[in-house]
Amino acid sequence: MVRLSVNINKIATIRNARGGNIPDVIKAAKACEQFGAQGITVHPRPDERHIRYQDVLDLRPVVKTEFNIEGYPSRDFLNLVTRVKPEQVTLVPDPPDALTSNAGWDTLKHRELLTDVVAELQSHGIRTSLFIETDPERIRKAADVGTDRVELYTEPYAVGYPDNKEVAVAPFVKAAEVAHEAGLGINAGHDLDLHNLTWFAARVPHLLEVSIGHALISDALYYGLQNTIQLYLRCLEGGRSKK
């Protein structure tokens, strides 16, 4: 079954809007795991506008499933993750002021940087994943830099899904096939939700993990966190059963 990693950044966003520690990101992470999530994702940014570096340190002894930390490989970020040693680090090409991750790595242009960073992370026993678009050549080059996995950037799929879901998913099917042939594991994330997740999981081969935050936390406002996580897990189960 495809694993569900819950991104809890939005929990921290709400907390930071008021100050104090409500809602508590540690309590939220524990609850997500208790309710069935198979991983916890965070994306600390330099301005700490949602997840803070201290949150990452506090979460490490708490997360019992898979801890996935996303971020741009600045020296501060690398110092943090090599100290925390999560199960997975997902490298993203975001500039410091990016609102959200909205592009994948150019693995040709940044080959030297990525090769060095991936080697450093792997020397600490950390599995690496590169946030990437569906271009086959960039995916093949991702394998050349030594990464373990790629995370397919799925916003284009989510945008195209309402008009033509077959056309929307086709580049991701091809990308997953290319990645698998190159020996890479396949993750996916960005704008996946209760409406489009089942189809994506049903069509994209070799999918190992999805990371979902904004949509899932938003749905939890209506349905409750426990019920929402179960709904997303059912989407993934439904996708597998249709293959």
C-alpha positions in Angstrom: 0.0 0.0 0.0 1.1 3.6 -0.7 2.2 5.3 2.6 0.5 8.5 3.8 2.8 11.1 5.3 0.9 14.0 6.9 2.6 17.4 6.5 1.8 19.3 9.7 3.1 22.7 8.6 -0.4 24.2 8.7 -0.8 23.2 12.3 2.3 25.3 13.0 0.9 28.2 10.9 -2.2 28.4 13.0 -0.1 28.3 16.2 2.2 31.0 15.1 -0.7 33.3 14.1 -1.7 33.7 17.8 1.5 32.9 19.6 1.8 30.4 22.5 1.5 26.7 21.8 -2.1 26.1 20.6 -2.5 24.0 18.5 0.5 21.9 19.7 2.4 20.4 16.8 3.8 17.7 19.0 0.3 16.6 20.0 -0.8 16.8 16.4 2.0 14.6 15.2 1.2 12.0 17.8 -2.5 12.1 16.9 -1.8 11.7 13.2 0.2 8.6 13.9 -2.4 7.3 16.3 -5.1 7.8 13.6 -3.2 5.8 11.0 -0.7 8.1 9.3 2.4 6.2 8.3 4.7 9.3 8.4 5.0 12.9 9.5 6.4 15.6 7.1 7.6 19.0 8.0 9.2 21.8 5.9 11.1 24.3 8.1 11.9 27.5 6.2 14.5 30.1 7.1 11.9 32.6 8.4 10.2 29.9 10.5 6.8 31.2 9.5 5.3 27.8 10.3 7.5 24.9 11.4 10.4 26.1 13.5 13.8 24.5 13.8 13.1 23.8 17.4 9.9 22.0 16.4 12.0 19.6 14.3 14.3 18.9 17.3 11.2 18.3 19.5 9.5 16.1 17.0 12.4 13.7 16.5 11.9 11.6 19.7 8.1 11.7 19.2 7.7 10.5 15.6 7.5 6.7 15.7 6.6 6.1 12.0 8.7 7.9 9.3 10.0 11.4 9.8 10.4 13.2 6.5 12.0 16.7 6.5 11.7 18.9 3.4 13.8 21.9 2.6 16.4 23.7 0.6 19.9 22.4 1.3 21.3 25.5 2.9 24.1 25.0 5.5 21.7 25.6 8.4 19.2 23.1 7.0 21.9 20.5 6.5 23.2 21.0 10.0 19.7 20.5 11.4 18.8 17.4 9.5 22.2 15.7 10.0 21.7 16.3 13.8 18.1 15.1 13.8 18.7 12.2 11.4 15.2 11.7 10.0 14.4 8.6 8.0 14.1 10.8 4.9 15.1 14.2 3.7 13.3 15.6 0.6 15.3 18.3 -1.0 13.4 21.2 -2.7 14.7 24.1 -4.8 12.8 26.8 -3.0 14.3 30.2 -2.6 14.1 31.5 1.0 11.0 33.7 0.3 9.0 31.0 -1.5 5.4 30.8 -0.4 5.2 27.1 -1.2 7.1 24.6 -3.3 6.1 25.3 -6.9 8.9 23.8 -9.1 11.1 20.8 -9.2 14.9 20.5 -9.3 16.8 21.1 -12.5 19.1 18.1 -12.0 21.3 19.1 -14.9 22.0 22.6 -13.7 22.4 21.7 -10.1 24.1 18.3 -10.5 27.2 19.2 -8.6 25.3 20.7 -5.6 22.9 17.8 -5.4 25.6 15.1 -5.8 27.5 16.6 -2.8 24.4 17.1 -0.6 23.0 13.6 -1.3 26.3 12.1 -0.5 26.5 14.0 2.8 23.0 13.0 3.8 23.5 9.4 2.9 26.7 9.3 5.0 24.5 10.0 8.0 22.2 7.1 7.0 19.4 9.4 5.7 17.4 8.4 2.7 17.2 11.2 0.2 14.4 12.3 -2.2 14.5 15.1 -4.8 11.4 17.2 -5.5 11.1 17.0 -9.3 8.8 17.5 -12.3 7.9 14.9 -14.8 10.7 15.6 -17.4 12.3 12.2 -18.1 15.8 13.6 -18.6 15.8 15.4 -15.3 14.5 12.2 -13.6 17.3 10.2 -15.2 19.8 12.8 -14.0 18.4 12.5 -10.5 19.5 8.9 -10.5 23.0 10.1 -11.6 23.4 12.3 -8.5 22.8 9.3 -6.3 19.4 10.1 -4.7 17.3 7.2 -3.4 13.9 8.6 -4.5 12.2 11.4 -6.3 9.0 13.2 -5.2 6.9 14.0 -8.2 5.5 17.6 -8.1 1.8 17.0 -8.6 0.3 20.5 -8.8 0.0 20.2 -12.7 -1.9 16.9 -12.2 -4.3 18.5 -9.6 -4.9 21.5 -11.9 -5.7 19.3 -15.0 -7.7 16.6 -13.2 -11.1 18.3 -13.3 -11.0 18.8 -17.1 -9.4 15.5 -18.2 -8.0 13.2 -15.6 -6.5 10.8 -18.2 -4.5 13.6 -19.8 -3.6 15.0 -16.4 -2.1 11.8 -15.0 -0.3 10.6 -18.2 3.0 12.5 -17.7 3.1 11.1 -14.1 2.6 7.6 -15.3 5.5 8.0 -17.7 7.7 9.8 -15.1 7.1 6.9 -12.6 8.1 4.4 -15.2 11.3 6.3 -16.1 12.2 6.6 -12.4 11.6 3.0 -11.7 13.7 2.0 -14.6 16.5 4.2 -13.2 16.3 2.5 -9.9 14.6 5.3 -8.0 11.8 5.0 -5.5 8.8 7.2 -6.2 7.0 9.6 -3.9 4.5 12.3 -4.8 3.0 15.5 -3.3 1.5 18.9 -3.8 -2.3 19.6 -4.1 -3.3 16.0 -3.8 -6.7 15.8 -2.1 -9.8 13.6 -1.5 -11.0 14.3 -5.0 -8.0 13.4 -7.1 -5.9 11.1 -4.9 -7.6 7.8 -5.7 -7.2 8.2 -9.5 -3.6 9.2 -9.1 -2.8 6.2 -6.9 -4.6 3.9 -9.3 -2.8 5.0 -12.4 0.8 5.8 -11.2 2.9 2.7 -11.0 5.5 1.9 -8.3 4.2 4.7 -6.0 5.6 4.4 -2.5 4.5 7.4 -0.6 2.4 10.6 -0.8 2.9 13.7 1.4 -0.2 15.7 2.0 -0.6 18.8 4.2 -2.7 21.7 3.2 -5.7 19.8 1.8 -5.7 17.2 4.6 -5.5 19.8 7.4 -8.2 21.9 5.7 -10.4 18.8 5.4 -9.8 18.1 9.1 -11.6 21.4 10.0 -14.8 19.9 8.6 -14.4 16.2 9.2 -12.1 15.9 12.2 -8.5 14.8 12.1 -9.1 11.1 12.8 -11.9 10.8 10.2 -9.9 12.8 7.6 -6.8 10.6 7.9 -9.0 7.5 7.4 -10.6 9.1 4.4 -7.2 9.7 2.8 -6.1 6.1 3.6 -9.2 4.8 1.9 -8.3 6.8 -1.2 -5.0 5.1 -1.3 -6.5 1.7 -0.7 -9.0 2.4 -3.4 -6.3 3.3 -5.8 -4.4 0.1 -5.2 -7.5 -2.0 -5.6 -8.2 -0.5 -9.0 -4.8 -1.5 -10.4 
